[in-house]
Amino acid sequence: MTAAQFEIQAVALVVAAACALPGVFLVLRRSAMMSDAISHAILFGIVIGFFLVRDLASPVLILAAAATGVLTVTLVELLTQSRLVREDAAIGLVFPALFSIGVILIARYAGSVHLDTDSVLLGEIAFTPFDRLTLLGVDVGPQALWVMAGILVLSLAFILLFYKELKLATFDAGLAAAIGFSPVLIHYALMSLVSLTAVGAFDAVGSILVVALMIAPPAAAYLLTDRLDQMLWLSVGIGVVAAEIGFWSAYLLDVSIAGAMATATGLCFALVYLWAPGRGLIANRRRQARQRWEFAVTMLLIHLFHHEDRPEASEENREAHLTDHIAWTPDFARRVVARAEQRDLLARSAGVLRLTAAGRRQAQQAMLR
């Protein structure tokens, strides 16, 4: 492994962790599209900052971009609070407007500058080793690595210091306000952190990968746990794994690293979506199938219970009659009866289905619910 490959992976892992932490709260607050809005709208701030200082390396660009992220959140909140449009519609109105203005300004006034829509959308993490940070004449590594490491530390500090407040404001904003917390202040602090994270990752990986790393790992973690602390660590872990898979896939296939990483986050989410033990699609299908059979067995027991003391029981309580009385197909009726027999809920006597003590008890309990 070359030094450049090591540095690219280090940047990717730090970016993945830094994006996953605030992304958890976006997913829990059902504001996932806000990351997309911020990561696109900050282009407007970058362009305005460049026009002010005419230097792509100036920290003014970062400040202007972060301010644009906060502006995006503010405009969305104002539109939502007017109750004339919903939040999703507000996001769809605000960020395309700001992003489009940024694109137009680049095309019109910055065509000769290394600031173009391709690098903005896709980014190129492979170039991060060339942008070095030098302190006291010593090369300490890629600048993007240190910037994102600082943002990661800031995110960790923010979450650790305000963990209870974030948790309460996320799950019950009304209670948070009632006991003295300010959900609005916490919301804007969180969105400012999201803006800063998006700005920091913007130049290295582009807006598409920012959104992928900020939403896909937390969304996958959400399907794996009900605990916030576990969700935070799982999100970071999934993001890191996806970044590694994406890097080596790009290396082997000779494709865009950012594109491969974004694809890897989607694949990780897809795997969790399918196979998550409690909430995955397959687990849900199995649970629905079990519930279907359980309901069918209960219906059978109730049917037999209603007829067992009647004179016609010897004729009614036969498997062949289930197709008429419960509208089941012969094959389905046979399988339901077999399941009830396996659980010792009924027995056959001269072709007649008769409830066992356990079956009678379960039928009575079902009718009392």
C-alpha positions, 0 to 999 in steps of 0.5 A: 500500500502506498502512502497516498492510498493510506492517506486517502483511506484515512480521509475517507474513514474520518469523513465517514465517521464525522458525517455519520454522527450528526446524520443519526439525529437527522434520520431520527428527526425525519429530516434526512433530506436536510443533509441533501439541501445543505450539501447543495446549498453551500455551493452558493456560500462558497461562490460568494466567499470566493468573490469576496476574497478571490482565494480558494484556500481562504477560510472565508469560503468555509465560513460563508458556506457554513453560514449558507447552510444555516441560512438554508435551515432558517429559510426552511423553518420559516416556510414550514412555520408559515403552515402554507407548505410542509417541510419536504416542500420547503426543502424542495423550494429552498435548496434548488434555488440557492444551488442554482444561483451558485451554479449560474454564478460559477458558469458566468463569473468563475469559468476560468477558476478551479471551481466547477460543478463536476468537482462540486457534485462528485468531489475527488478524494484521490486528490486530497494527498496533494493538498498538504498541511504544513506546520512550522515547515513540517508536512503533517499530512493532507489538509482534508484529514486534519479539517475533518478530524477537527470536525469529528472531535467537535461532533463528538464533544457536542454529542457528549456534552448535550447528549441528554438534551439532544435525545430529549429534543429529538424524541419529545420536543414538547417535554424538552420545552416543558422542563426548560430546554430549548428545542429550537436552539438545539435544532439550530445548533445541530443544523449548524454542526451538519452545515459545518460537517458538509462544508468540511467534507465538500471539497474532499468528497463532493455533495453526493458522498456527503449525503450518502455517508450522512444518511445511509449508515444511520438509516441502516443502524436504525434498523439494527437497534432501538438504543441511541448510543448503539445507533451512534456507534453502529452508524460510525462502524457501517460508514467506516466499513462502507468507505473501505469497501468503496475504496478497494472496489474503486481501486480494483475496478478503476472507477471513481472512489467517491462513486464507489463509496456512495454505492457501498453505503447503499449496498450496506443499507440494502443488506441491513434492510433485507437481513436485519434481525428484527426490522429487516424485510425478510424478518418482517415477511417471516413474522407476517407469515407466522402471524398468518398461520397463527391467525388461521390456527386460531380461526380453526380452533374457534370454529371447532369450539363453536360446533363441538357440542352441537349434534352436527359436530360429527359432520361439521368438524371435518377437514373437508367442510372447512373449505365451505365454512371458512372459505379456505382452499383444500390445500390451505385447510390441510396445512392449517390442520396439520399445524394444529395437530403438531402443536397438540391443539386438536386430534382426529377421531374417525375423521372428525377434528376434535379439540384437545384440552390445550386447543379448547383453552386457546380457543376460549382465550382468543374469544375473550380478547 
